[in-house]
Amino acid sequence: MQPKTNIVHLPVYQPGKPVEDVKRELGLSEVIKLASNENAFGFSDLAKAAVIEELSNTPTYPDGASVELTAKLADKLGVETNQIIFGSGSSEIILMTARAFLAPGDETIMADETFSQYKHNAEIENARIIEVPLKDGKHDLPAMLAKITSKTKIVWICNPNNPTGTIVSHEELTAFMDEVPSHVLVVLDEAYGEYVQDSSYSDGVSMLSKYRNLLVLRTFSKIYGLASLRIGYGVGHADVIRYINQVREPFNTTRAAQAAAKASLSDDAFIERCAADNAKGIKYFSEQFDRLGLSYFESHGNFVMVDVKRPSQEVFDALLRKGIIVRPRWTYYPTYIRVSVGTMEQNEAFIKALERVLQEVTV
């Protein structure tokens, strides 16, 4: 049997190394995972109660259209219910968007170091991928605009960008959108948007009334702490959502995920606490990297990308032996690692281990 020729070379997505694997492989009893940008502060007690209550309905299929959750989210965001679609994480919305809009030979534009699933799903659809280098770790919107042609179907913007954590401002984004042709769909991925403290940051949903060719992605996996339940969403013009919904698999989100997400929307206090605690973690990392003489990108997510001035895989391996899991191997930043914000105790343990590793791994 022969698969599609354009998928043969595709790498399988590699998540952060599991804690259990590290314990087993290295014989460690304590391991700290700071590799997958998970919420170290947990998830809402309201969501936990909702999941427990929903367990009794396990034998019954979920609501395929997520009607109750959609209504609550639409009310919170100030949009219509036909402007929202849910997926198994926002990564499934990326998959569905590529499936709905990209045909072989279509062009799609993205940054050269950004969330890997944009490129992965575009390759599956056999689209022509145009990667634009980041500028100081940030999306170069003018350069991306210059690459748009009559064949361009989708432009992907990750804001804050994963892995660098940088943002483009509302002013920069609106200037870009004003120039993008109406036939081009701009996908604005705001998976980490709730963490941003910078007042210049743009709320993509507020821009939808002006730009019909904008699709905003968000998720419950990050600040809401529901990563294992796999639920995210897209918000856009009703026509865009309808096209994406036409390729959505049935029952693509579970009853438990819908219940937890719905309950989480009622717990703004939890989100505010997590954002505040995350900001303290970012500040701590910044101070410590300055002390150690390491350069890093100013991050607006729940992670920091730092230049350890050594091959990232070597630093990763050395940290792993000390029970710390981070994320190495970035194509255009070979000496950088990405570290997620943990609890302050976890953050301090990472810095202590990193100091020792920098002494052990020679430049």
N, C-alpha and C positions, 0 to 999 in steps of 0.2 A: 504493500500500500504506500502511496506517495502523498505527502501533505502538500499544501499550497507552497510553492517554491519561495515565496517572500517571507515565510515564517520560519524556515529551517534554521536561519542564523540567529533568531531572536533569543536573547537571554531570558531566563525565568526570573521574575522579580525576587530579589533577595531581601527579606525583612531583617530587622536587627536580630542578632544571634540570641536564641532563647536561653533564659537563665538556667533551665534544667539541663540543657546540653553542656553548658560551661561547667556546672557543678560536677556532672558525670565525667566529662573529659579530663578535667584538671583536678578532680578530687577536692573541690572547694565546698565549704559549708555555707559561706556567705558570699553572695554575688549581687552587685548593684547594676541594673540595666538602665543605661542612659543613652539608648541608641535609637529609639523609635518614636520620640516626641510624644510619649504618652503622658497623661496627667498624673503626676506623682501624688496629687492631693485627693485622688479618689473620684467619687461621683456623688451626685445628689442623693440624700436619704429618701427624698420623694420618689426618685427613679427606682431605688431599691425596693421600696414598698410596692410600687406599681408592677414591677417584674414578678415579685412574689405572688401578688394577687392574680396576675395573668397566667401563672403556671397551670392553674386548673383548666385553662382553655387550650392546653397544648395539643389535644387531638384534633382541634378545629383549624382549618386553613385561616390565615390572616386576611384582613381586608386588603385586597390587591391594590386598591386605589388610595389606601391610607386616608380615608375620608375625614375621620375625626382629627387626626394629627394635622392634616392639610388645613383644615378650617382654623385650628388653633394657631398654627404658624402664620397663615395668611393674615389673621387678625393682628398678630404681634408685629409682623413686618409691614402692614398697611398695603397689602397687594390682594389681588383676586385669587381665588382658589385655583383657577385654570392657569395660573402663572407658576405653579409649583409642581415639581416632580421629585419623588423620593427614590433612593437607590441603596444598594448594599454598600454603604460608604459612598463618599463623593467620587471614589475611584470608579464605581459602576456608572455614575453619570458621565464621566469622561469616556468610558467605553461606549456607552449608548450614543453620546454626541458624535463620536468618531464614526460609529456605525450608521447613524442617520444622515450625516452630512458629507462624509468623505467617500469619493469613488476613486478607483485607480487612476493615477495621473494628476489628481487634484493637488494643489499646493497647500501646505500648512506651515505656519511660522511659529517658532518658539525660541526661548533662550537656549544657549548651549549648555548651561548647567542649571537645571531646574527639575521639577518632579518628573521622574522617568516615565510615568504612565502616559503622558501626552505623546511622546515619541513612540512608545511601545504600541499603543492602539492605532496611531496613524500608520505605522508599518504594517500592522495586520490588514488594514484596509488598502494597502499598496499605494498610499499617497506619497507625494514628493515632499520630503521634509527639508525645511530651510531653518537652520539654526543660526541665531544671531548672538555673538559674544556678549556676555554681561560686561558692564562698564563699572569698574570698582565694585563688583559683586551685585550690581543692580541692573534690572531690565533697561536696555537702551531703546526706549520707545521710538525716538526719531529714526534710528537705524532699522528697527522693525517695520516702521511705516514705509520706509524707502524700499523694502523688499516686497511689498504688496503688488500683485499683478492681477490681471483679469482672471487668472487661474486660482487665485488664493481663495480658500473656502473658510479656514479657521485660523485665528491668531490666539495663542495661549499665553496668558499672563498670570503668574503665580504671585500673589500679593497679600502677605509677605512671601518672599520667595523661599522655597525649600530647595537647596540647603543653606543658602547664605543668610536668610532672615531679613534681608533688606526690603524696603518698600518703595513704591512710586507714590507720589502725592496725588491728592485730588486734582490739583491744578495740572500736573503732568498728564494724568489719566484723561481728563476732560479735553485737553488740547489734542491728545492722541485720537480720542474717539471722534472729535469734530472733523478729523481728516480721513478717517477710515471709510472707505466706500460702503454703501449700504448692502452690497452683496456679500460682505465679509462678516462672519460671526466672530465676535471677540468673546472668548471664554475667560472670565475673571475668577480665578480660584482664590477664595478667601478662607481657606481651611483654618488659618491661624489668626484670622481677623479679630477675634474677641480678645486676643492678648495685647493688641496694639494700644500704646499709650500716647502716641504722637498725634497732635491735633491736626496735622496736615494730611492724615490718612483719609482715604476716600471710602465711604460706605457705598458699595456697588449697587445695592438695592435701591438706594435713593436716586440713582442715575437711570433706572429702567424706564421711567416715564419719558425721558428725552431720547434714549437710544434703543430702538427696536431690535438692533443687531447685537445686543449685549446679553450674555448668559452668566449669572453669578453662581458659583459653587460654594457651598458651605457643608460642614460636617458636625456630627455629634461625637466624633471619635477623639477630638483634641480636648478643648477646655471642658466639655461636658463629661468627659471621662467614660464614654460608652464604646470604646474601641472594639471590644470583643463582640458587641451586639451588631456591628456593621450597619450603620444607618447614616446617610447623608442626603443632601438635597440640592436641587438646582432651581433658580428663580430667573424667569425671563419673560419675554413677550409670549402671549398665549399661543401664537402660531409656532414659535420655536419649541415650546414645551410640548405641543401636540405632535410635532414631528418626532421628537425624542421618545415620547410615550408610545409611538407606533412600533418601536423596536424594543420596548421594555419587556423583559420576561415576566410571566405571571407570578404573583406572590413573591416578589423579589425582596421584600422586607418582612421580618417575622413579627408575630404578635408581641413578643417580649420587647423587641426593639422599638416598635411603635409606641407601646405603653410607656417605656422608659423615656423616650424622646418627648412625648407629650407631657409627662410629669416634670421633666427637666426644664421645660419652657416656663414653668411656674416658680422656678427657684433662682431668681436673679441674684439673690444674696450669695449663693454658692459660686456663681460665675464671678461676681465682684471679688470675693475672697481669693479665688484661684488666680485671677488676673493680678491682684495686689501681691500675692505670695510669689508669683512668677516674676514680677518686676524686681522683687528683692533678689531673686536668684540670678537674674540677668545682671543686676548691678554687682553682685558678689563676684560672678565670673569675670566681669569686665575689670574690676579692681584687681583681682588675682592675676589675670593675664597681663595687665599693665605691670604689676610687680615683677612678674617673671620675664618681662620683656618680649612677650608674644603678641603679634598683631592679630587682629580678628575683625570680622565684619560687625558693624553695629546692628544688633538683632532686634526685631520687633515681634518675634515668635516666642516659642518656649524652648529654644535651643540656641546655641552659639557655634559658629564655624570659626575655628582658630587655627592659625599656622604654627605647627609645632616644630617647623624647620628641620624636619626629618621625614623620611618616607612614612606616610600615614599607616601603612600596613604594619611596619615594624613597631610603631608606637601602639597601635591597636593590640598587637600580639602581647606586648609587654604589659599593657594595662589589663589585658584579659587574665594574665597569670596572677595579677593582684586582685582579681575579682571585680573588675570594672569593665562594662561593655559600652563602647562608643561606636561611632560609625566612621569608617575610613573609606579610602579608594574613591576619590572624586576625579573625574577625567581631566578637568582643567585646573584642579587645585591638588596636585599629588602630595603636598606636604601638610594638608589640612585635615583635621578631624572635625566631625560634628558631634557635639555633646548636648543632650537634652537637659533641661532644668529638672532637678529632683527636689526632694526635701532638703533643707539646709544641711542636715546631717549627711545626706548622700553627696551633696555638692562639695562639702568639706572633705569627704573621703576621696572624691575624685581628684581634687586639687592636690591633696597629700600624695596620692599615688602618682599623679602626673609629674610632680616635682622629682620624685625618685626615678621615674622612667626617663625623664629628660637627662638625668645624670648617667643613666645606664646605656641609653641608645646614643651613640656618638653621631655627630653631624657628618 
